[in-house]
Amino acid sequence: LGVANLLADGFSMAMSNYLGSKSETEFYEKERATEEWEIENEREKEVKETEEFLMAKGYLLEDTQKFVELFSKNKNLWADFMMKEELNLPYDEKKSYKASSAFTFVSFVGAGLIPLLPFLIWNGDRGALFSSAILFTGFALFAVGSMRTHFTGKYWAQAGFEMLFIGGAASVIAYSVGAIMKNLIS
């Protein structure tokens, strides 16, 4: 049951990531098409908006006019500028929502398998297996938290304990709800 739940949850997380990222990309592309249309068909309005954005950043009107003249020569650059300044939608063209969702699935299943390992590897007293699962989970949470420092720059022990605390709290909540439900059902 644990493995089945793990795979189903991993798939659900991956598909949520996929659909969310795909929706972001589609939203960006729709807004980009609108900006490109406006540059082509409502040029004066876009010129005025561009000048306003640049003046808000401290440029003088004559400088903004030079920028607009340069932007007019490269409509792709102009659309990039408007996407960022007007809509606050920078685009990461290197982002792959398929790769991201696959990574989410593999990461979720890989990390989620750790608490199940004692039950899959050993036979024995259920209490001892459960205690082992708790230790495995604690180690995994600390390790994942510590590895986050590669991206965050935080102190590894602080990040490890932070993840251990948050994951531990989530585990206590899940176990408590399970225990309450078991008592209600029996």
N, C-alpha and C positions, 0 to 999 in steps of 0.2 A: 504493500500500500504506500509505503514511504517513497519508493522509487517511482511508482506510477504518479503520485502527487507531485513529486519533484519534476518529472518530465512535463507534466501538464502545466505546472506553474511556470517552468522555464519557457515553454512554448508561448504561454500567455504573455509573459514579460517581453519576449522577443517580438511577438506580433504587435504588442502595444508600442514598443520602441519603433518598429518598422512603420506602422500606420501614423504614429505621431510625427516621425521624421519625414515621411513621405508627404504628409499634409503640410508641414512647414515648407518643404520644397515647392509644392504646388501653389501654396499661398504666395511665396516669394515670386514664382514665375508669373502668376496672375498680376501681381502688383508691378512687376518689372514691365510686363506688356503694356500696362496702363501708363507707366512713366514714359516708355518709348513712344506710345501713341501721342501723349501730351507734348513731348518734345517735337514731334513731327507736325502735329495739328494745332497745338495751342502754344506756339513758340513764345509769344510775348508774355504770356502768363508764366511760363517756365523761366524766362529770363528774369522777370520781376522776383519770382520766388528765389532763384539762385542768388540774385543780388542781395535780397533780404537775409538769406542764410549767411552769406559772406560778411555783410555789414555787422550782423550780430556777433561775428567772430572778431570784429575789430578792423576789418578792411574798409578803406575809403571807397566812395562810389566809383571813382575813376579806376581804382584797382579791380573792383568787382566787374566792371565792364570789360577789362582785359581778360579776366578769368572766363567770362561768358563767351568772349570772342574765341578763346582757346577751346572751351567746351564745345562750341558750335562746330569745330573742325573734327571732333571725335565724339559722336553721339553716344557711343558705348560708355566712354568715360563720364559723360554728362549724366547718363542714366545711373551709373554706379554712384555718382555723387548724390543724386537726388534720392536714390534708395537709402543711402546712409543718412543723409541730412534731414530729409523730409519725413521719411518713414521709419528711420532708425532700424533698418533691415540690412545689415551687412551680410554678405553671402560667402559661404565657405564652399567653394566648388570642389574641394578635395573630399568633402564629407560624403560618405556612402552609407545610405540608410540600410542597405542590404548587409554590408559588412558589419555595421554597428549592431543590427539586430542579431546577426549570427554570433557576434562576440558576446552580446547580452545572454543569449541562450547558453553558450558554452560556459561562460563565467557563472551564471546562476546554477546550472547543473553541477559544475565542478565544485563550487563552494557548498552547495546544498547537499552534496553527496557525503561530505565530511561527517556530519552528525550521524549518518546512517552506517558508516563504516564498521563500527563495533558490531552492529546487528548483522551485517553482511559477512564479516570475517570470522567472528567467534560464535561459539555456542556457549550457553551458560546461564547463570542466574540473571534474570531480567533486571533486577536492581543494579547489579554490577555493570551490565551492558548499558543501562541508562546513565549511570554515573560516568562511564567511559565516554558516552556520547556527549555529555555535558562538558567534559574536559576537552574532547576533540573540537567541539563547537567553540569553546572559549579560546583555544589556541588559534583556530581559524579566524575568528573575529579579530583577535589581536594582530595576527599576521597580515590580514587584509588592511586593517587600519594603518599598520606600520608602513605597508607598501604604498599607501596613498601619499606619503610624504614625497615620493618621487615626483608627484604632480603639484602638491600644495606647498612644499617647502617647510612644512611644520616639523617640529621635533618628533622623531619616530615613536618614542615611548608615549608621548602625549597623544599622538594620533591613534596609536594602538589601543590605549586605554579608553579613549573616547569611543572608538568603534566597539570595543568590548562592552562598555557600559550601555550604549544605545542598543546593540544587538542583544545583550543580556536582558535588558528591560523588556524588549519585544518578546524574547523567549519566555520570560516569566509571565507576561500577559497571556501569551498563547497557551502555555501549560496550565495556567490558572483557569482560563476559559474552558479548556478541555476537561479539567478535573471537575469543574462545576457542571458542565454538560453531562459528564459521565454519571455524576451523582443524581442529576435530574432524570436522566433516562432510566437508571437502574432502580 
